[in-house]
Amino acid sequence: MREIIFDTETTGFDPKNGDRMVEIGCIEMIDRIETGQTFHCYYNPQRLMPKAAEEVHGLSDVFLSDKKLFKDGAVELLEFLGEANLVAHNAQFDFNFLNAELILCGQKPVSQFRMVDTLAIAKSKHPGAKLSLDALCSRYGIDRSHRVKHGALLDAELLTQLYIELTGGRQIGLGLVSEAAVPQIGDNGSARLAGKAERKQFIAPRKYTPNADELARHKSFIDGIENPIWADI
């Protein structure tokens, strides 16, 4: 099962008011395992960045002035997304901006049926609790000490860990992978990973389909059970 965990940064709260998406970060997972494949891009919104928004993500008019327009990278993004389910925190917000940008450049919007909202999952598991990404990372022991400002790829990385915890969980800090890398912005606006580890080491997803011998042994075991409860169903 292929899923894309993603996050966006924008100029404001509502594309209907002329706000635009200025950054998107995506992380690929297959069978809830990170593959190491990511997509990250900044976009020139063709409008001024409000001070309040810049204080959240640190993306200035000067920084975004030489970045590509969304329409010039839409096909590349859509190819990465493919037909996977799209996971986001407060996902309707991100879907609204993503689809607004796609419509503006003549592309078909992404179906809402592909939406997986970790905020909704968290509400069902922790009713009445604080449900921001920061609060949930604290609840599940996910390290965010390197997060100074919001950033789409960094937040998607945190959300990937949170999504795993919300949907089954794993023990954090067992040393099965290298320490989390820190996304940093290069001079050309691209994201690179730096910090204690240049890159996580990813293990290819295992195929769990049983072979013929395993199926035969399973059938033999089942046939040997006396008076199985399912025989009366």
Disulfide bonds with the S-S distance in Angstrom:
none
